Amino acid sequence: MFKKLYSITAKIGLSLGILSVAAGNLPAQQWQDVGGSGNLSSGTSSYHNLVIDAQGNYYVSYYDVAIGKGSVQKFNGMSWSYVGGSAGITTGSATYSSLSLDSSGKLYYTNQWAYPNSGMEVRKFDGTSWSQLPNAFTATTNYQASAVAPNNTLFTYGSVDSGTVKRFVNGTWEQVGSTGIAGGVPYNAEMVIGINGKVYVCQNASGVKVLENSLTASSTDAWNLVGGTSVGTTFTEGVNATSDIAIGTDNTLYVVYSSNAANNRKLNVKKFNGTDWEQVGNTNFGISNDLYNVSIAVTPTGKLYVVASGWSVNGGKNTVYEFDAATNNWVTFGGDFVSDGAALYNDLQYDAFNNSLVLTYSQSGVRVKRISLTPACNNTDPGPTPGDTGCVSFTYKGQSVSYTTVRGQDGKIWLQQNLGSTQVATSQTDASSYGDLFQWGRWDDGHQVRNSSTVSMPSVNNPSGLTGITSFITGSGTSNYWWSSNALTDKWSGENIAAVTSEVGADPCRAIGQGWRLPTQADWTTAVSSEGISNPATAFNSRLKLPAAGNRSPIDASFTYEGQRGYYWSSDVSGSGGKYLYIGTTIANAASGGPRGQGQSLRCIKETSALGTSDIRRINFGIYPNPTKDILNIKVDSLIDTVNVTNMIGQKLNVHFSNNQINLYGFPSGMYIVEVKLKNGQTISKKVIKN
């Protein structure tokens, strides 16, 4: 946690999993080891830092006591490896350090220049090797932090001269604002940068203080105290960090700190509302006293999590807490403890790519664990009413994922998000909902990711010639496009890779499960008509939530019309390549045809009998009163099989149901999902509010 990196991240939405009362409790979300259990380091470790890139790769830096130097490791989704190829990248011991990452993937590592030297070393990893930049400071620098601005300028903080900030421009370090920003001896410094042109430093110096300045500030520009006062009073225990700062996508600042001894050294979280620092949740919380080594993380939707370790209680184990807005309280998350022993140097970060929390800490050596924030999915199909949602779990790109499903106006079941996306679209231009771009007839082999490499047309230009080819195929001229024969007998319907032939490509939707497949041109035609889709705005506003994900050129793999137009493949062929749904400024055409080498979005449909509107209206159903204080009445002209109630994060409630009444007495105020399964097989879901 000895750094903070701010990155612009689109909002990540959480799917709603409906847990069945009849099926009993499903396993709760648990912290899991990343890349295998045990320590990553060869011996004990300290001064951990964690950053995560847009592709979900993890980078952890730490002081490796066994070799007496600082090391950095990367997790690529499968395994850990040393960044740069080997352990120990510093001159000597790295007992104070920070780690940050820019938008192009370059890493920056700062550390205290080992005794008898003094100052701050700074290194950059460009994807191949580490290079050493000029030292940012020459005087002894203990507490330090770093962050990268949106324009990829590196900023560093050092405790030199009671707190000093510098930026690296054109090969030299420039001072940012005046020195002495702490106004005393600083401890536990952290830095974040917003998209508002400001840099923020949080430090302990006679209380927790947050200072701000412009990213372009000169050495004479004064630092301003955010809110005009300290965030709160805290105790300081040297390297055992007792405060931390995070920044939301809306530039809201959040600070966690351990209170002073008079308040039992418990946790407090405050946010800056633009004028003052206001308390978030209950004061002085935590399952024990004497909490330290704190860290805070915020998701793009503003969900807050903090971690802390016990000082001399509970064996020094660490605990993660989640802010429950419904009750205005902090509650433990993922169990009472993450570690099974004393945990030091906690750093908690949010992984947008996998919608997970990731935590590194030292327990004799380097440990890294994570927990999914996506509620457990029991693969419940949507109810019969258009707009009803469900979820489905499957393996995609080698990882287990859960996607939201929806009952379309056409009565059919669709994925409500594109393959490769991390969420249902929140807007026409929601980049997190765009997902991957497939070439017609190809499958989940890696070519579809937006940053995949390119390759020229294979010698066997059809699916049977793709062995070992995981890149996006490009070519110039119609004859050099991928699978350019355009035979009308070709199919994109294979059950799996084993079914691939010279005329049949594997349908990536088949991997979702029984009945799932690519939509046909007829499926798209019906959906467009029933949903009233006529342009990108109405496509997003439909029950299918289709974003304008753009396309990828079959010639040079460039991207066009992202956020402006939608291109959705069907499984049907055309004389020019493949049929697709084109959603342009004033048109939605399911009969469009384009080259098979063009990268386009995939949306899957489930082969199931559609429910007509006459079938849906046959059941009279109601839940009242809504909102309610305690009792919900269910009115339905059919026999009820089971009733399920979940909160908005997918957790099942152990509710009492009898005589068509649900008793919510004792449960927190907020929104809940009530799912009623009828004896005739239909399932109806409704949102209710408890006051």
PyMOL commands that set and color helices and strands:
alter all, ss='L'
color gray80, all
select helices_A, chain A and resi 160-162+226-228+261-263+314-316+431-433+463-465+478-480+497-499+508-512+521-531+536-541+613-617
alter helices_A, ss='H'
color red, helices_A
select strands_A, chain A and resi 32-33+45-52+58-64+69-75+80-82+97-101+107-112+120-125+130-137+144-148+154-158+164-169+172-175+187-193+198-204+208-214+224-225+243-247+253-258+267-272+277-279+291-298+304-310+318-324+329-332+344-351+356-362+366-372+389-396+399-407+413-415+454-456+472-474+491-494+504-506+516-517+551-552+559-560+566-574+577-584+587-594+605-606+621-624+631-636+640-647+656-658+661-663+670-678+683-690
alter strands_A, ss='S'
color yellow, strands_A
deselect
rebuild
show_as cartoon
